[in-house]
Amino acid sequence: MDKQKWEKFFSYYKPYKGLFLKDMFFAILGAAITLVIPMITRYITGTVIYMDADVALKKILMLAAAMIVLVLIECYSNYYIANYGHIMGAKMEYDMRAEIFAHYQKLSFKFFDNEKVGQLMSRITNDLFDISELFHHGPEDIVISIIKFIGSFTILAMINLRLALIASAILPVMFIYAYYFNKQMKRAFKNNRAKIAAINARIEDNLSGIRVVKSFANENIEMEKFKIGNDGFLASKSNSYKYMGGYNAGLGAFTTLITIIVIVAGTIFITQGKTNVSDLITFLLYINNFTDPVKKLISFTEQFQNGISGYERFYEIITVEPDIKDSEDAINVDGFKGEIEFDNVSFKYEDETPEVLSNINLDVKAGEYVALVGSSGAGKSTMLSLIPRFYDVNEGTIKIDGMDIKKIRLKDLRNNIGIVQQDVYLFAGNVYENIRYGRPDATYEEVIEAAKNANAHEFIMSLPNGYETDIGQRGIKLSGGQKQRLSIARVFLKNPPILIFDEATSALDNESERVVQESLEKLAKNRTTLVIAHRLSTIRNAERIVVLTEDGIAESGTHEQLLENRGIYYNLYNSVTL
């Protein structure tokens, strides 16, 4: 990773510097104790056992008490790093999750158009858990391993330098072996992350569309699609475990080989009078400390690869710059009159795709009711989505009350625009919470008033628990007309000066459409209203109807004027009404 990535990685430790230092202190203390106990054992086996029996017994009991105290301290040290160390990791995970979720809120529709929800969810759940484990265990394992390795080697060298060097001779080969498998494992674990995110995306897609799946009886097809992703993940996992198995088996063999070499070489030195049995025993005790860092590295490696792979995926998202954001000179606007002007506006979704809108010019007066019609694909919804800056124009400007919308704070701009769409999104929860989403500080009475204005109060009161009735995921327990009236109530509560209706009644039956249309007309009163209508009969009373084609605005006028012209609108109206 580059310097900037590492700087951001370590920045997450800053708020918990005190906890981190304590964690490191107890990690160092615990490691130091494991180095001290074998020295006491050497003293007992090399010196104490040759003393007088009474003196030796006193010494042994005293040293035994000292070792018990050291074991208790080591026990508490291990408890501290296991408990508070994990708490530190969890807090850092909490911070990162809050950061990436907040970052998701800043990103534009264009970003979400190109991403899968399951993939994004994986980065905020699975990836962050692995990163938090790395945050906690990484520094601990490294510090403990260094202390044990350097400390044990130093002590071994002091006991018998030649035997210490013989034991260390195999280490360069071990590290070369570890480096190779580390590199392969990192690539494999990164691939695992991508595969599991793809599976999450498939699951999310299936569960979101489960009613479509069942209506077409395509459960087997979905199972087959899932199997492809699941097989890919299994193959990826198998590949990573192949390298991890080689890593574990190889380093395990190396550590056992070191022990064998020490026993053989130590025994030879004893026969030559170059060392003694107590030193060999001590050597063997320290060999555990000498090889323990390697064993710890083995268990840490998978964690490190998972954590770094997850962090790289996290970093990829967190460094995505929102393409729609407040300009440096953006101004605050409390309210709008509602005048809207499209000045030579052109737009396309991607650089390599054709233009959806080209040279659009349109003036809408404050309080005017304007309907937008045209064939499918002409860009009607796209045109209206440019007003709240869900996307930014490629050329030209859109102004509200004479101000370029790019110079208005996004929050103020969108607070003054109410949108009612065909595809209503209601959140899991009850009726009251969903209406109140339009203005979170609204009182209960204001929510009820908004529902009454939207012709929703009567049906709400007929529900089992009235406004407290749980409506299920995406409002599945309500009819289409009921959901639409809740979305209208939400906008009534918001009370914006500008309204956008994007085919708000096209999916409803005639009776529901009539009720919803009444609500929409009531909502539109004294507000600037832009309507996209699938059924042209619903916009006959519009003050102005604008006909949009792939070449731009082709016609504009009242219903009667456009019929008299016998142009595109005339043909559209007759083809729909026939």
N, C-alpha and C positions, 0 to 999 in steps of 0.2 A: 504493500500500500504506500501511497505517496505521503509526504510530510503533512499535508493538510488533513488527510484522513486520520493520521495518528494523533494530531493535535486535537481534533474533535473527539476522538476515542477517549483520550485521557482527560478531556474537559469534564466528563461525567463524574469523575472522582472528586472534583473540587468542592461541591456542597457537602461531601461526607469525608473531608480530609481527616477530622478527628477520629472518626470511627475507623477509617482506613489505617491510620497510624497505630491505633490500639490493636487492630487485627494483625498488622505486621509485627508488632511487639510480641504478641503471644505466639505468633508463628515462629519467630526467631527464638523465643524462650523455649518452646517445645522442642525445636530442632537442637538447641544447645544441650538440653537435658539428655537427649538420646546419645550425645557425644560423651557426656560426663559419666554415665552409668557403666559403660564398658571399662573406663579407666579405674573406677572403683573396684570392679571385678578383677582387673589386672593386679591392683594393689593387694587385694585379698589373696588371690592365687599365687602371687609372686613374693609376697612379703609376710602377710598376716599369718598364713598357715605354718610358717617356720618359727613363730614366736612361742613363748610358753603358753600352755593350754589356757590358763586363767586369763592372761593378758589377751590372747588371741580371741577368746570368747567375748570379752568385753568389747574389743575392737570390732568384731563381727557384728555384735548386737547394735553397737553405735552406728556402724556403717549401714547396717540393714535399716535402721530407723531413718538415717539420712536418705537412703534410696527410696523408702516408702514416701517420705516427704516430697522427694523429687518426682516420683510417680504421680502423686496427688496434684502437684503443680502442673505436670505435663497433661494430666487428665483435664484440669480446668482450662488449660491453654487450648487443648483440642476442642473442648466444649465451646469456648468463646469463639474460635474461628469458624466452627461449624454452625453456631447459632447466629451470632451478630454479623459474621461474615456473609451469611446468606441473606440476612436482613438488609445489609448494605447493598448486596446485589439486587435484591427485590426493589429497593428504593430507586436504584439507578434504572432498573427496568421500567418502573413506574414513570420516571421522568422521560425516558425515551418514548414510551407509549403515548404519553401526553403530547410530546413534541411531534411525533409523526401523525397523530390524529389531528392536531391543530394544523399541521402542514397540509393534510388531505383537504381540510376545509378551505384552504387558500387556492388550491389548484382549480383550473378552469374546466369547463365541459370538454374541451378538446383533449385534455389529459385522460379523463375518464372514458371518453369515446374509444381510446386506444388501449385501455387496460381492462383486465377482468377482475371482478369483485373478489373472487376467491384468492387470486394472486395477491391482491392488496391486503386481504385479511390475514393471509399467511405471514406477511411481513410484520404485522402488528401483534401476532400471537406466537407462533412457533419460533420465528427468527429471534424475537426479543428474549424469549426464555433462554435460548442457548447463549445469547450475548451476555445475559445477566450471570449465568453460570461461569462464563469466561471472566467477567469483571471480578467475581469473587475468588474463584480458584486460581486464576492466572498468576497474579502477584504472589499469592501464598505459596503455590507450588514451586514457582521459580526461586523465591527466597529460601524456602526450606531446602530445596534441592541443592542450591549453591552452598549453603551453610554446611549441610551434611557432607557434600562431596569434598569441598575444600578442607573442612575441619577433619574429616576422617582421613583424607590423604595426608594431611600435615602430621596427624598423630601417628599414622602408619609409618610415615617416613622417619619420624623420631624413634620409633620402636626398631624398625629394620628397613633402611633405605633401599637396599637391593631387592628385598621382597616386595616393597611398595612399588618399585619400578617395574618388577616382573608382573605384578597384578595389573598395572596400568598399561602394559604393552599392547593389550588387545583393544583398548579404548578407541584409538583412531579408526580402526576397522569398524567398530561398533557405530561410531558417529557417522561415518560415510554411509553405512547401511541404513541408518536412521534417516539421514538427509534424503536419500533416494525415495524411500517409502513415504516420508513426510510429503514430498512434492506430489507424488501420485495420489495420496490420500486427500490432499487439499483440493485437487481437481475433481476427484470423485465425490467429495462431500458437497462441493458447490453445485455439482450436477444433481445431487440428491435434493437440495433445496429447491431447485427449479422444478423437479419432477413432482415433489409433494405439493408445491404451489399450484401446479397444473391440475393435480387431482382435486385440490380444494376448489378450484375454479369450476371443474366439471360437476362436483357435488352441489355447489351453490347454484349452478345453472339448472341442474336437474330438479332440485328441491323447489326453486323459484317457479319452475314451469311444470310442476308435477301434475297439475290439472290438464295441461295440454298433453302430457305424456299419456295419462290414463284415458283421455278422450279418444286418442288415436290407437290405444292399446299397444303402445310402443315400448313397453317396459323392457322387452328383450333387446331391443335396439340400444336403449340407454345402458343396459347391462354390458352390452358389447363395447360401447364407447368407453365405459368406465374400465372395462377389462384391459383395453389397449393402454390406457394411462397407468393402470395399476401394474400391468406387466412391465411397462417401461420403468416404473419406480422400483419394482423388484429387481430388474436387471441392473439398474443403477446401484441399488443397495448391495447386490451380490458382488458387483465390481469393487465397491468401496470396502466391503468386508474381506475381499480377497487380499487387498493391499494391507488392510488392518491386521488380518490374520498373519500375513507374512511378517509384518512389523512386530507384532506381539511374540510370535514364535521365535523369530530371529533374535530379538533382544533378550527374551527369556533364556534362550540357549547360551547367549554370550555371558549373561550374569552367572549362570551355572558353571560355565567354563572357567570364569575367573576364580570361583570358589575351588574348583578342582586344581587349577594351577597353583593356588596358594597352598593347598593341602600338600600337593606333591613337592613343590619347591621348599615349603616350610619343613617338611619331614626330612628332606635331604639336608637342609641347613642344620637341623637338630643332630643328625648323625655325624655332621662335620664339626659340631660344637660351635656353630656360628649363631645359634639362637637357642631358646629354651622353650619348654612346653607351655609355660604361662604366657609367653609372648605370642606363641602360635595360637593359643586359645583367644587371647585378646585380639589378635589379627583377624581370626575368624568372626569374632563378634563385630569388629569394625567393618569387615567385608560386607556385612548386611547394610551398615550405614553407607558404605561405599557404593553398593549397587542399588540401594533403595531409591536414590534420586532418579536412576534410570527407570526403575519400575514405576515411579510416580510420573515420569515423563511419558511412559507408555499409556497410562490411564488418562493423562492430561491431553495427549495428542488429539484424540478423537474430539474431546471437548474444545480444544483450541481450533481445530479445523471447522467444527460446527459453528463455533462462536464467530470466527473471522468470516466465514462464508455468509452467515446471517448478517453480520455487521456491514459487509460490502453491499448486500442487497438493501439493507436499511439506508446506507449512505447514498446509494443510487437514487432512492426516492427523496430523501431529505434534501439533496442538492438540486433537485428539479426546481427551476425557477418558475413561479407562477407567470404565465404569459399575460394574464389580466390582473392588474393590481393598480393601486392608487398611484398617480403621478406625484412627483415631489411637490408640485404646486397645486395639488387638488384642494378644492374648497369645500367647506361645510354648507349644506343647503337644508333648511328646516322643512320647506314645503315647496311644491310646484303649482303654477297655474295650470300647466298641462299642455302648453304648445309644443308640438313635436315637428322637427324638420329633418328630412333626409336630403342631404346635399351631395349629389353625384356619388352615391354609395355603391361600392362593388365589394363582393365577398366570395371567397372560396375556402373550403375546410382545410385543405392541405395545399402546399406549394405546387405539388405535381398534379393536382386534380383540377378539372375545369371550373370556371366561375359559376356559382349558383345564382348570384345577383350581379347585375352589371348596370352601372350608371343610373341608379334609382334616385329619383327626385320626387319628394312628396312633402306637402305642408299640411299639418293637422292643427286646427285651431283648438284653443282651450275649451273643454266641454263638448267637443264635437264627437259624434258617433260615426265612426268610419268602418265599413266592412271591407274585407280583403277576400277576393275570390279568384279562382283560376284552377287550371287543371293540376292534378297531382304531380309533384316534382317541380313546380314553377318557383318554389322558394318562399312560400307564404310564411310558414312557421319559422324558417331561418330568418326572414326579414324582421319578424317581431322579436325574435330572441336576441337580436342585436341591440334592442333598446335598453334592456337591463344589463347589457354587456356580458351575456353568457358567452358570446364570442365577440371579438373585435373586428371592425371593418378593415379590409385591406386597403381600400382607397375611399376618399371622401370623408364626410363627417355627419354625425347625428347630433342634433342640438335639441335641448329641452329648455324652453323659455329663453332661447338665444344663447344658451351655454353649451359648449361642447361637452358631451357626456364623459369624455375622457378626463375632463378637468374637475369633475364632481366626485367626491368621495363615494366609493362603491356602496358602502353601507347606506349612505343617504339616498343614493340613486335608487337602490332596490327597495328601500323602505317606503318609497313613494310610488311604487308600481305594484299592482296586484295582478296575479296571473291565475286564471282558471283554465285548466287543460282537460283534454279528453281523457287522458290516462291519469286518473286521480291517485295520488299517493297519500295514504293514511298510515300513520305510525301505529305500531302495536301499543295498545293502551285502551283508555276509555274515550267516550264521545267528548266529554268536557276537555280532556287534555288535548285532543286533536283540534278542536275549535280554538282553544286558547293559544295554540301554536302561532296563530296570526298576530297575537300581541300578548307576550308572556306575562305582562304586568296587569292584564285585564282582571276585573272583579268577576265574581260568579254571575252577578246581575247583568253585566255587560256581555258575557258569553251567551246568556239566555236571550238577551235582546238581539244579538247578532243571529242566533238560530231562528228567532221569529221572523226577522227580516228576510232570511233565506228560505222561508217556508219549511223549516226543518223541525221546529219545536214540537209540533203535533206528533210526528212519527217518533221523535226521540222519547217523548213521554210514554209512548206505547211499548217501548223496549223494556225488558225485565227490570233493569235498575236505572232507567231514565238516563240522565247524563253520566252516570257512573258505570254504564254498561260497557263491558269489554267487547271490542269490535273485532278482535282477532288480528292475525298478521295481514297487513295491508287492507284492513277493513273487510275481510272475506265474509263476515257474518251479515253484511249489509248488501242491499241491492245496488245496482249501478246508479239509479236516481238518488237514492239515499246518500251514497258516498259523494255524489256530485254536489248535493245540497250542503253537506258538511264542509266541502272545500269552498263553497260560496260563502258560507257562514264565517269561515276562517278569514276570507278576504273582507267581508263586511266589518269584522272586528279590527282588521288592519286599517281600514278606512283610508285607502290611498287615493290621490287625485287622478292617477292614470291606471286604466284597466286594460288587460289583454285577455281576450277569450279565444283560446286556440281549439276550435272545433269542440266546444264544451258540451254540446248536446248530440253529437253525431252517433254515439254508441247507445243512445237511449231509445226506449219504445215511445210511442206517441203520447201516452198519458204522462210518463215521467218527463218527457221533453217539454210538454206544456207547462208543468209545474216548475221545472228548472228554468225554462225561458222566462216565466214571470219573475222568478228570483233574480235572474240576470238583468232584466230590464229595470227592476227596482234598484239593483246595485249600480247600474250604469248611469242613473239619473244624476245630472250635474257633474259628471266626471268625463274626462277625455277617455274615450273607449275605442279600442281597436279590436275588431272581431274577424276571426277566420271561420267561415261557415261552410259546412258540407251540404246542408240543406238550405238552398237559396231562399226558400219561403220564410226562413226565420230572420232574414235581414232585409226584407222588403221595406221596412220603415226606417232603415239607416239613412242618416242625413247625406251620406256619400258612400258610393260603392266604387272600389278601385279594383280593376281587373289586371291581374299580374300574369305575365307569360314568361317563357324562358328568355325572351328578348327584353324584358322589363315591363313597365306599366304601359298597357295598351289602351285602356279606356278608363274614364272616371266620370261619375255623375250619379244622379238619383236613379232609383229603380225604373221609374217611368222614362227618364231620359235615355237610359241605356237600352231599354226595350225599343224605343222609337228609332234608335240608331241602327238597330238590326245587325249588330256586330258580334263580337265574341260572347259578350254577356247574354245577348239574345239567344244565341245557339246553346250556351250552357244552361240557361234557364229552361228552355224548351226541352232539352234532352233529359233534364232532371224531372220535370213536371209531367212529361208524357207517360 
